[in-house]
Amino acid sequence: MLDYLRIMLNARAAKMDERGASAVEYGLLIAGIAALIVVVVFAFGDNLRAIFEDTCNSISSGGSGGGC
């Protein structure tokens, strides 16, 4: 009976360790995605701004004079 309790406690501790490890993995994954977004914004930020400004200018010149 004592061996059974020891096995159960060890299994529970191992499960808690896996839970902590997966949380760290998810944290690293989120940090990697955030870093990728920052790199993409810095790399293509000027191009995206130019596209939005062209779109805004074409809308405001063809519309009822509303600004962007």
VENJOJO-V83009 format. One record per residue. N is the residue number from 0. RES is the residue in three letters. SS is DSSP state (A for helix, B for strand, O for the rest). Layout:
BEGIN
N/RES/SS ; N/RES/SS
END
This chain:
BEGIN
0/MET/O ; 1/LEU/A ; 2/ASP/A ; 3/TYR/A ; 4/LEU/A ; 5/ARG/A ; 6/ILE/A ; 7/MET/A ; 8/LEU/A ; 9/ASN/A ; 10/ALA/A ; 11/ARG/A ; 12/ALA/A ; 13/ALA/A ; 14/LYS/A ; 15/MET/A ; 16/ASP/A ; 17/GLU/A ; 18/ARG/A ; 19/GLY/A ; 20/ALA/A ; 21/SER/A ; 22/ALA/A ; 23/VAL/A ; 24/GLU/A ; 25/TYR/A ; 26/GLY/A ; 27/LEU/A ; 28/LEU/A ; 29/ILE/A ; 30/ALA/A ; 31/GLY/A ; 32/ILE/A ; 33/ALA/A ; 34/ALA/A ; 35/LEU/A ; 36/ILE/A ; 37/VAL/A ; 38/VAL/A ; 39/VAL/A ; 40/VAL/A ; 41/PHE/A ; 42/ALA/A ; 43/PHE/A ; 44/GLY/A ; 45/ASP/A ; 46/ASN/A ; 47/LEU/A ; 48/ARG/A ; 49/ALA/A ; 50/ILE/A ; 51/PHE/A ; 52/GLU/A ; 53/ASP/A ; 54/THR/A ; 55/CYS/A ; 56/ASN/A ; 57/SER/A ; 58/ILE/A ; 59/SER/A ; 60/SER/A ; 61/GLY/A ; 62/GLY/O ; 63/SER/O ; 64/GLY/O ; 65/GLY/O ; 66/GLY/O ; 67/CYS/O
END
